[in-house]
Structure formats: structure tokens, C-alpha cells
Amino acid sequence: MSPPDPFCKLYEHPKLGQIMVLLDEGAENGPLIRIHVRPPGFSVCCLDFPYPDTDSGLDEARETFGAMTEEHAVAVAAKMVAQVAVDQA
């Protein structure tokens, strides 16, 4: 039996810290990709990208997750951190 496909990717960024990209195929309202980051001075921040609760939605979520590079994850996390900073100001 082969191991299951990966469901998360973890990256280290010198300023943003850890960035985790999670594929949740069994989320309550359909599959989603969730990006986690914990900027300095804050708790963990999450951003969800939901997909339709259909076979094609699951296929799209899996494809997007597979194509998610470190550069993509850092770009999204940086925008999240910038928004948190604005919200806290």
C-alpha cells in the first residue's frame, strides 16, 4: 500500500516565520485550502479558500494545493500579515 498524498506543506520564512498550507478535503461545507501564519506579536492567523462541495470542487482544490509553491504561500501570508497590521492600527 502506498502512503497517502500529502495534506499540508510547511515553509519557513525569515520574517514571517512558519507558513502552513493545509488541504482539508473533508471540511463541513466542502474542500478548502487553509493558510496559517503566526506573525511576530500575534497569534496564528488563518485564511480559507473554499471550493464547491462537489467532485470537481475537490479536484480543483487538490490541483491548486499541488501547484502551491513556497512563493505563492509567502505572498498570501505577507498580505495576511499586512492586513492584520492595518486592522490592529
HELIX and SHEET records of a PDB file:
HELIX    1   1 ASP A   55  ALA A   67  1                                  13    
HELIX    2   2 GLU A   70  GLN A   88  1                                  19    
SHEET    1   A 4 CYS A   8  HIS A  13  0                                        
SHEET    2   A 4 GLY A  17  ASP A  24 -1                                        
SHEET    3   A 4 LEU A  32  VAL A  37 -1                                        
SHEET    4   A 4 CYS A  45  PRO A  50 -1                                        
END                                                                             
